[in-house]
Amino acid sequence: MPALSGFLWLISYWLIGEVVIHVTALPISSGVIGMLLLCATLAIHGRVPSSIAAAAQPLIALLAMLIMPGVVGVFFILDQLAGEWPAILCALILGTLLSVTTTLWLLKRLMGKHHDR
């Protein structure tokens, strides 16, 4: 049952992201908004609840399968992206750096509190 509870929490954050996007009309994915809110909540809470960890673990194992359709889809629109490579490269590099930095910061913050106990 903890995994079901955690999955409901994850879905709730995604739905909150949907509401934020609908209300503000931000040009950002609702999943990104939901994950940012979840990240902020976990940073404030100081730890990952076991129910969320139980739900997230199987999803992490399937991450490659969840990303694959989008990656394959890019090959069908390569001609439309011909002049956009500098912007795409910049977005990939900045996005990777921001995600790694954020992940490391959150991990350090959560592991620091864990080791203090």
DSSP file (Angstrom, degrees, kcal/mol; ACC not computed):
  #  RESIDUE AA STRUCTURE BP1 BP2  ACC     N-H-->O    O-->H-N    N-H-->O    O-->H-N    TCO  KAPPA ALPHA  PHI   PSI    X-CA   Y-CA   Z-CA
    1    1 A M     >        0   0    0      0, 0.0     4,-2.2     0, 0.0     5,-0.2   0.000 360.0 360.0 360.0 -28.2    0.0    0.0    0.0
    2    2 A P  H  >  +     0   0    0      0, 0.0     4,-2.7     0, 0.0    53,-0.2   0.897 360.0  53.8 -60.4 -36.4    2.8    2.5    0.5
    3    3 A A  H  > S+     0   0    0      2,-0.2     4,-2.5     1,-0.2     5,-0.2   0.894 108.0  49.7 -65.0 -38.0    3.6    2.4   -3.2
    4    4 A L  H  > S+     0   0    0      2,-0.2     4,-2.2     1,-0.2    -1,-0.2   0.913 111.5  48.6 -65.3 -42.5    0.0    3.3   -4.1
    5    5 A S  H  X S+     0   0    0     -4,-2.2     4,-1.8     2,-0.2    -2,-0.2   0.923 113.2  47.4 -62.0 -44.6    0.0    6.2   -1.6
    6    6 A G  H  X S+     0   0    0     -4,-2.7     4,-2.4    45,-0.4    -2,-0.2   0.885 109.8  52.9 -64.5 -39.0    3.3    7.4   -3.0
    7    7 A F  H  X S+     0   0    0     -4,-2.5     4,-2.6     1,-0.2    -1,-0.2   0.889 107.2  52.3 -64.5 -38.4    2.0    7.1   -6.6
    8    8 A L  H  X S+     0   0    0     -4,-2.2     4,-2.3     2,-0.2    -1,-0.2   0.874 108.4  51.5 -64.1 -36.7   -1.1    9.2   -5.6
    9    9 A W  H  X S+     0   0    0     -4,-1.8     4,-2.2     2,-0.2    -2,-0.2   0.931 110.3  48.3 -63.5 -44.9    1.3   11.9   -4.2
   10   10 A L  H  X S+     0   0    0     -4,-2.4     4,-1.9     1,-0.2    -2,-0.2   0.918 112.8  47.5 -62.1 -43.6    3.2   11.9   -7.5
   11   11 A I  H  X S+     0   0    0     -4,-2.6     4,-2.6     1,-0.2    -1,-0.2   0.881 108.9  55.9 -63.5 -38.1    0.0   12.1   -9.5
   12   12 A S  H  X S+     0   0    0     -4,-2.3     4,-2.4     1,-0.2    -2,-0.2   0.913 106.9  48.5 -62.2 -42.9   -1.2   14.9   -7.2
   13   13 A Y  H  X S+     0   0    0     -4,-2.2     4,-2.1     2,-0.2    -1,-0.2   0.888 111.0  51.1 -65.5 -37.4    1.9   17.0   -7.9
   14   14 A W  H  X S+     0   0    0     -4,-1.9     4,-1.9     2,-0.2    -2,-0.2   0.919 111.0  48.2 -63.2 -43.0    1.5   16.5  -11.6
   15   15 A L  H  X S+     0   0    0     -4,-2.6     4,-2.2     2,-0.2    -2,-0.2   0.872 108.6  53.3 -66.8 -36.4   -2.2   17.6  -11.4
   16   16 A I  H  X S+     0   0    0     -4,-2.4     4,-2.6     1,-0.2    -1,-0.2   0.909 107.7  52.4 -62.0 -40.8   -1.1   20.7   -9.4
   17   17 A G  H  X S+     0   0    0     -4,-2.1     4,-2.4     1,-0.2    -2,-0.2   0.890 106.9  52.6 -59.8 -39.9    1.3   21.4  -12.2
   18   18 A E  H  X S+     0   0    0     -4,-1.9     4,-2.4     2,-0.2    -2,-0.2   0.909 110.1  47.8 -61.2 -43.2   -1.6   21.1  -14.7
   19   19 A V  H  X S+     0   0    0     -4,-2.2     4,-2.7     2,-0.2     5,-0.2   0.924 111.0  50.7 -64.9 -44.1   -3.6   23.6  -12.6
   20   20 A V  H  X S+     0   0    0     -4,-2.6     4,-2.7     1,-0.2     5,-0.3   0.920 112.4  47.0 -60.2 -44.0   -0.7   26.0  -12.4
   21   21 A I  H  X S+     0   0    0     -4,-2.4     4,-2.2     1,-0.2     5,-0.3   0.906 113.4  48.7 -63.9 -42.2   -0.2   25.8  -16.2
   22   22 A H  H  < S+     0   0    0     -4,-2.4    -2,-0.2    -5,-0.2    -1,-0.2   0.903 117.0  41.2 -65.3 -41.3   -3.9   26.3  -16.8
   23   23 A V  H  < S+     0   0    0     -4,-2.7    -2,-0.2    -5,-0.2    -1,-0.2   0.897 127.2  30.2 -74.9 -41.3   -4.2   29.3  -14.5
   24   24 A T  H  < S-     0   0    0     -4,-2.7    -2,-0.2    -5,-0.2    -3,-0.2   0.642  90.4-137.9 -96.1 -15.9   -0.9   31.1  -15.5
   25   25 A A     <  +     0   0    0     -4,-2.2    -4,-0.1    -5,-0.3    -3,-0.1   0.831  38.2 173.0  58.2  34.8   -0.6   30.0  -19.1
   26   26 A L        -     0   0    0     -6,-0.3     2,-1.2    -5,-0.3    -1,-0.2  -0.478  40.0-126.1 -69.8 142.8    3.2   29.4  -18.6
   27   27 A P  S    S+     0   0    0      0, 0.0     2,-0.3     0, 0.0    -1,-0.1  -0.242  76.7 105.4 -85.7  50.0    4.9   27.7  -21.6
   28   28 A I  S    S-     0   0    0     -2,-1.2     2,-0.1    -7,-0.0    -2,-0.1  -0.928  79.4 -97.2-128.0 149.7    6.3   24.9  -19.4
   29   29 A S     >  -     0   0    0     -2,-0.3     4,-2.0     1,-0.1     3,-0.2  -0.379  24.8-132.1 -64.9 142.0    5.2   21.3  -19.1
   30   30 A S  H  > S+     0   0    0      1,-0.2     4,-2.7     2,-0.2     5,-0.2   0.824 108.2  58.9 -65.5 -30.2    2.9   20.6  -16.2
   31   31 A G  H  > S+     0   0    0      2,-0.2     4,-2.4     1,-0.2    -1,-0.2   0.880 104.8  49.5 -64.9 -37.5    5.2   17.6  -15.3
   32   32 A V  H  > S+     0   0    0      2,-0.2     4,-2.4    -3,-0.2    -2,-0.2   0.930 112.2  47.3 -66.4 -45.2    8.1   20.0  -14.9
   33   33 A I  H  X S+     0   0    0     -4,-2.0     4,-2.4     1,-0.2    -2,-0.2   0.929 113.0  49.5 -61.2 -45.0    6.1   22.3  -12.7
   34   34 A G  H  X S+     0   0    0     -4,-2.7     4,-2.5     1,-0.2    -2,-0.2   0.908 111.5  48.1 -60.6 -43.2    4.9   19.4  -10.6
   35   35 A M  H  X S+     0   0    0     -4,-2.4     4,-2.8     2,-0.2    -1,-0.2   0.869 110.3  52.0 -68.1 -35.6    8.4   18.0  -10.2
   36   36 A L  H  X S+     0   0    0     -4,-2.4     4,-2.4     2,-0.2    -2,-0.2   0.915 111.7  46.8 -64.5 -41.5    9.7   21.5   -9.2
   37   37 A L  H  X S+     0   0    0     -4,-2.4     4,-2.4     2,-0.2    -2,-0.2   0.901 113.2  48.8 -65.6 -40.6    7.0   21.7   -6.6
   38   38 A L  H  X S+     0   0    0     -4,-2.5     4,-2.7     2,-0.2    -2,-0.2   0.913 110.9  50.9 -63.8 -42.2    7.7   18.2   -5.4
   39   39 A C  H  X S+     0   0    0     -4,-2.8     4,-2.4     2,-0.2    -2,-0.2   0.912 111.1  48.1 -60.9 -43.6   11.5   19.0   -5.2
   40   40 A A  H  X S+     0   0    0     -4,-2.4     4,-2.3     2,-0.2    -1,-0.2   0.905 111.8  50.2 -64.1 -41.1   10.7   22.1   -3.2
   41   41 A T  H  X S+     0   0    0     -4,-2.4     4,-2.9     1,-0.2    -2,-0.2   0.924 111.9  46.9 -63.2 -44.5    8.4   20.1   -0.9
   42   42 A L  H  X S+     0   0    0     -4,-2.7     4,-2.5     2,-0.2     5,-0.4   0.877 111.1  52.3 -65.9 -37.1   11.1   17.5   -0.4
   43   43 A A  H  < S+     0   0    0     -4,-2.4    -1,-0.2    -5,-0.2    -2,-0.2   0.906 114.3  42.5 -65.0 -40.7   13.8   20.1    0.3
   44   44 A I  H  < S+     0   0    0     -4,-2.3    -2,-0.2     1,-0.2    -1,-0.2   0.908 115.7  48.8 -70.4 -41.7   11.6   21.8    2.9
   45   45 A H  H  < S-     0   0    0     -4,-2.9    -2,-0.2    -5,-0.2    -1,-0.2   0.837 100.2-140.8 -68.3 -33.6   10.6   18.4    4.4
   46   46 A G     <  +     0   0    0     -4,-2.5     2,-0.3    -5,-0.2    -3,-0.1   0.389  69.1  47.3  90.0  -3.6   14.2   17.3    4.5
   47   47 A R  S    S-     0   0    0     -5,-0.4    -2,-0.1    66,-0.1    -1,-0.1  -0.984  82.1-106.3-159.0 164.2   13.6   13.7    3.5
   48   48 A V        -     0   0    0     -2,-0.3     5,-0.0    -3,-0.1    -6,-0.0  -0.872  40.5-123.8 -96.8 119.5   11.8   11.5    1.0
   49   49 A P     >  -     0   0    0      0, 0.0     4,-2.2     0, 0.0     3,-0.4  -0.294  19.1-120.4 -60.2 147.7    8.8    9.7    2.5
   50   50 A S  H  > S+     0   0    0      1,-0.2     4,-2.4     2,-0.2     5,-0.2   0.814 111.2  57.9 -62.2 -30.8    9.0    6.0    2.1
   51   51 A S  H  > S+     0   0    0      2,-0.2     4,-1.6     1,-0.2   -45,-0.4   0.911 108.7  44.4 -67.3 -40.6    5.7    5.9    0.2
   52   52 A I  H  > S+     0   0    0     -3,-0.4     4,-2.5     2,-0.2    -2,-0.2   0.895 113.5  51.0 -69.6 -39.1    7.0    8.3   -2.5
   53   53 A A  H  X S+     0   0    0     -4,-2.2     4,-1.9     1,-0.2    -2,-0.2   0.899 108.8  51.8 -63.4 -39.8   10.3    6.3   -2.6
   54   54 A A  H  < S+     0   0    0     -4,-2.4    -1,-0.2     1,-0.2    -2,-0.2   0.855 114.5  42.6 -65.9 -34.5    8.4    3.1   -3.0
   55   55 A A  H  X S+     0   0    0     -4,-1.6     4,-0.8   -53,-0.2    -2,-0.2   0.846 114.5  50.0 -78.9 -34.1    6.4    4.5   -5.9
   56   56 A A  H  X S+     0   0    0     -4,-2.5     4,-2.5     1,-0.2     5,-0.2   0.814  95.5  70.8 -76.4 -30.9    9.3    6.3   -7.6
   57   57 A Q  H  X S+     0   0    0     -4,-1.9     4,-1.6     1,-0.2    -1,-0.2   0.915 100.9  43.0 -58.4 -48.9   11.7    3.3   -7.7
   58   58 A P  H  > S+     0   0    0      0, 0.0     4,-1.0     0, 0.0    -1,-0.2   0.863 113.5  53.9 -65.7 -31.7    9.8    1.3  -10.3
   59   59 A L  H  < S+     0   0    0     -4,-0.8     3,-0.3     1,-0.2     4,-0.2   0.880 105.3  52.9 -68.0 -37.1    9.3    4.4  -12.4
   60   60 A I  H >< S+     0   0    0     -4,-2.5     3,-1.3     1,-0.2     4,-0.3   0.889 105.3  55.1 -63.9 -38.6   13.0    5.1  -12.4
   61   61 A A  H 3< S+     0   0    0     -4,-1.6     3,-0.3     1,-0.3    -1,-0.2   0.805 112.0  44.1 -64.0 -28.0   13.7    1.6  -13.7
   62   62 A L  T >X S+     0   0    0     -4,-1.0     4,-1.7    -3,-0.3     3,-0.5   0.326  81.5 107.7 -96.6   6.5   11.3    2.4  -16.6
   63   63 A L  H <> S+     0   0    0     -3,-1.3     4,-1.8     1,-0.3     5,-0.2   0.867  75.2  53.8 -56.8 -42.1   12.7    5.8  -17.3
   64   64 A A  H 3> S+     0   0    0     -4,-0.3     4,-1.8    -3,-0.3    -1,-0.3   0.894 109.3  48.8 -61.8 -38.9   14.5    4.8  -20.5
   65   65 A M  H <4 S+     0   0    0     -3,-0.5    -1,-0.2     1,-0.2    -2,-0.2   0.824 109.8  52.5 -70.0 -29.9   11.2    3.4  -21.9
   66   66 A L  H  < S+     0   0    0     -4,-1.7     4,-0.3     1,-0.2    -1,-0.2   0.818 115.0  40.9 -74.2 -29.9    9.4    6.6  -21.0
   67   67 A I  H >X S+     0   0    0     -4,-1.8     4,-1.6    -5,-0.2     3,-0.7   0.772  96.3  80.6 -86.6 -28.8   11.9    8.8  -22.8
   68   68 A M  H 3X S+     0   0    0     -4,-1.8     4,-2.6     1,-0.2     5,-0.3   0.829  84.6  56.5 -54.3 -43.6   12.4    6.6  -25.9
   69   69 A P  H 3> S+     0   0    0      0, 0.0     4,-2.2     0, 0.0    -1,-0.2   0.900 109.1  47.5 -59.7 -38.9    9.3    7.6  -27.9
   70   70 A G  H <> S+     0   0    0     -3,-0.7     4,-1.1    -4,-0.3    -2,-0.2   0.891 112.2  49.3 -66.9 -38.4   10.3   11.3  -27.8
   71   71 A V  H  X S+     0   0    0     -4,-1.6     4,-0.6     1,-0.2     3,-0.5   0.918 113.0  46.5 -66.6 -43.5   13.8   10.5  -28.8
   72   72 A V  H >< S+     0   0    0     -4,-2.6     3,-1.0     1,-0.2     4,-0.4   0.881 106.2  60.4 -66.1 -37.5   12.6    8.4  -31.7
   73   73 A G  H >< S+     0   0    0     -4,-2.2     3,-1.1    -5,-0.3     4,-0.4   0.782  92.3  66.8 -61.7 -28.2   10.1   11.0  -32.8
   74   74 A V  H >< S+     0   0    0     -4,-1.1     3,-1.4    -3,-0.5    -1,-0.3   0.848  90.9  63.2 -62.1 -34.0   12.9   13.6  -33.3
   75   75 A F  G X< S+     0   0    0     -3,-1.0     3,-0.5    -4,-0.6    -1,-0.3   0.742  97.7  56.8 -64.6 -22.2   14.2   11.5  -36.2
   76   76 A F  G <  S+     0   0    0     -3,-1.1    -1,-0.3    -4,-0.4    -2,-0.2   0.610 112.3  39.8 -84.5 -12.2   10.9   12.1  -38.1
   77   77 A I  G X> S+     0   0    0     -3,-1.4     4,-1.0    -4,-0.4     3,-0.8   0.074  74.0 120.1-122.5  24.3   11.3   15.9  -38.0
   78   78 A L  G X4 S+     0   0    0     -3,-0.5     3,-0.6     1,-0.3     4,-0.3   0.861  73.7  57.0 -58.6 -37.3   15.0   16.3  -38.6
   79   79 A D  G >4 S+     0   0    0      1,-0.2     3,-0.7     2,-0.2    -1,-0.3   0.831 105.1  51.7 -65.5 -30.4   14.4   18.4  -41.7
   80   80 A Q  G <4 S+     0   0    0     -3,-0.8     3,-0.3     1,-0.2    -1,-0.2   0.716 109.8  50.4 -75.4 -21.3   12.3   20.9  -39.6
   81   81 A L  G X< S+     0   0    0     -4,-1.0     3,-1.7    -3,-0.6     4,-0.3   0.342  76.2 111.1 -96.3   5.5   15.1   21.2  -37.1
   82   82 A A  G X  S+     0   0    0     -3,-0.7     3,-0.5    -4,-0.3    -1,-0.2   0.846  84.6  34.6 -53.8 -43.7   17.8   21.9  -39.6
   83   83 A G  G 3  S+     0   0    0     -3,-0.3    -1,-0.3    -4,-0.2     4,-0.2   0.384 107.2  70.9 -93.4   5.2   18.4   25.6  -38.7
   84   84 A E  G <>  +     0   0    0     -3,-1.7     4,-2.4     1,-0.2     5,-0.2   0.306  59.7 107.6-104.5   8.6   17.8   25.1  -35.0
   85   85 A W  H <> S+     0   0    0     -3,-0.5     4,-2.9    -4,-0.3     5,-0.2   0.862  76.9  53.1 -62.2 -39.1   20.9   23.2  -33.9
   86   86 A P  H  > S+     0   0    0      0, 0.0     4,-2.3     0, 0.0    -1,-0.2   0.931 113.6  44.1 -61.2 -41.6   22.6   26.0  -32.0
   87   87 A A  H  > S+     0   0    0      2,-0.2     4,-2.5     1,-0.2    -2,-0.2   0.895 114.4  49.7 -67.4 -39.7   19.5   26.6  -29.9
   88   88 A I  H  X S+     0   0    0     -4,-2.4     4,-2.6     2,-0.2    -1,-0.2   0.928 112.0  47.7 -65.0 -44.9   19.0   22.9  -29.4
   89   89 A L  H  X S+     0   0    0     -4,-2.9     4,-2.6     2,-0.2     5,-0.2   0.915 112.2  49.5 -61.6 -43.6   22.6   22.4  -28.3
   90   90 A C  H  X S+     0   0    0     -4,-2.3     4,-2.8    -5,-0.2     5,-0.3   0.924 112.5  47.6 -61.4 -45.0   22.4   25.4  -25.9
   91   91 A A  H  X S+     0   0    0     -4,-2.5     4,-2.6     1,-0.2     5,-0.2   0.898 112.7  49.2 -64.1 -40.9   19.1   24.1  -24.4
   92   92 A L  H  X S+     0   0    0     -4,-2.6     4,-2.3     2,-0.2    -2,-0.2   0.923 114.6  43.9 -64.5 -44.4   20.6   20.6  -24.0
   93   93 A I  H  X S+     0   0    0     -4,-2.6     4,-2.5     2,-0.2    -2,-0.2   0.948 118.3  42.7 -67.7 -48.6   23.8   21.8  -22.3
   94   94 A L  H  X S+     0   0    0     -4,-2.8     4,-2.7    -5,-0.2     5,-0.2   0.912 115.3  50.2 -64.8 -41.4   22.0   24.3  -20.0
   95   95 A G  H  X S+     0   0    0     -4,-2.6     4,-2.4    -5,-0.3    -1,-0.2   0.908 112.0  47.7 -62.6 -42.0   19.3   21.9  -19.2
   96   96 A T  H  X S+     0   0    0     -4,-2.3     4,-2.6    -5,-0.2     5,-0.2   0.934 113.3  47.5 -64.5 -46.3   21.8   19.1  -18.4
   97   97 A L  H  X S+     0   0    0     -4,-2.5     4,-2.5     1,-0.2     5,-0.2   0.916 114.0  47.3 -62.4 -43.0   23.9   21.5  -16.2
   98   98 A L  H  X S+     0   0    0     -4,-2.7     4,-2.5     2,-0.2     5,-0.2   0.906 113.6  47.2 -65.5 -41.1   20.8   22.8  -14.4
   99   99 A S  H  X S+     0   0    0     -4,-2.4     4,-2.4    -5,-0.2    -2,-0.2   0.908 114.4  46.2 -69.2 -39.8   19.4   19.3  -13.7
  100  100 A V  H  X S+     0   0    0     -4,-2.6     4,-2.7    -5,-0.2     5,-0.2   0.928 114.6  48.0 -66.4 -44.0   22.7   17.9  -12.5
  101  101 A T  H  X S+     0   0    0     -4,-2.5     4,-2.4    -5,-0.2    -2,-0.2   0.923 113.9  46.4 -62.6 -44.9   23.3   20.9  -10.3
  102  102 A T  H  X S+     0   0    0     -4,-2.5     4,-2.6    -5,-0.2     5,-0.2   0.912 113.3  49.2 -64.2 -43.0   19.8   20.7   -8.8
  103  103 A T  H  X S+     0   0    0     -4,-2.4     4,-2.7    -5,-0.2    -2,-0.2   0.927 112.9  46.8 -63.1 -45.1   20.0   17.0   -8.3
  104  104 A L  H  X S+     0   0    0     -4,-2.7     4,-2.6     2,-0.2     5,-0.2   0.901 112.4  50.1 -64.5 -40.6   23.4   17.3   -6.5
  105  105 A W  H  X S+     0   0    0     -4,-2.4     4,-2.4    -5,-0.2    -2,-0.2   0.937 114.1  44.3 -62.3 -46.7   22.2   20.2   -4.4
  106  106 A L  H  X S+     0   0    0     -4,-2.6     4,-2.8     2,-0.2     5,-0.3   0.911 114.2  49.7 -66.0 -42.2   19.1   18.3   -3.3
  107  107 A L  H  X S+     0   0    0     -4,-2.7     4,-3.1    -5,-0.2     5,-0.3   0.924 112.1  47.8 -61.8 -44.9   21.0   15.0   -2.7
  108  108 A K  H  X S+     0   0    0     -4,-2.6     4,-2.1    -5,-0.2    -1,-0.2   0.909 113.9  47.8 -62.6 -41.9   23.6   16.9   -0.6
  109  109 A R  H  X S+     0   0    0     -4,-2.4     4,-1.4    -5,-0.2    -2,-0.2   0.926 117.2  40.9 -66.0 -44.6   20.9   18.6    1.4
  110  110 A L  H  X S+     0   0    0     -4,-2.8     4,-1.6     1,-0.2    -2,-0.2   0.899 117.4  47.0 -72.9 -40.1   18.9   15.4    2.0
  111  111 A M  H  X S+     0   0    0     -4,-3.1     4,-2.5    -5,-0.3    -1,-0.2   0.836 107.5  58.2 -70.8 -31.4   21.9   13.2    2.7
  112  112 A G  H  X S+     0   0    0     -4,-2.1     4,-1.1    -5,-0.3    -1,-0.2   0.913 109.4  43.4 -63.2 -42.9   23.4   15.8    5.0
  113  113 A K  H  X S+     0   0    0     -4,-1.4     4,-0.6     2,-0.2    -1,-0.2   0.841 112.9  53.7 -69.6 -33.6   20.3   15.7    7.2
  114  114 A H  H >< S+     0   0    0     -4,-1.6     3,-0.7     1,-0.2    -2,-0.2   0.901 109.7  46.4 -68.1 -40.9   20.3   11.9    7.0
  115  115 A H  H 3< S+     0   0    0     -4,-2.5    -1,-0.2     1,-0.2    -2,-0.2   0.717 102.5  65.8 -75.6 -20.8   23.9   11.6    8.1
  116  116 A D  H 3<        0   0    0     -4,-1.1    -1,-0.2     1,-0.2    -2,-0.2   0.723 360.0 360.0 -72.7 -19.8   23.4   14.0   11.0
  117  117 A R    <<        0   0    0     -3,-0.7    -1,-0.2    -4,-0.6    -2,-0.1   0.486 360.0 360.0 -73.7 360.0   21.0   11.6   12.7
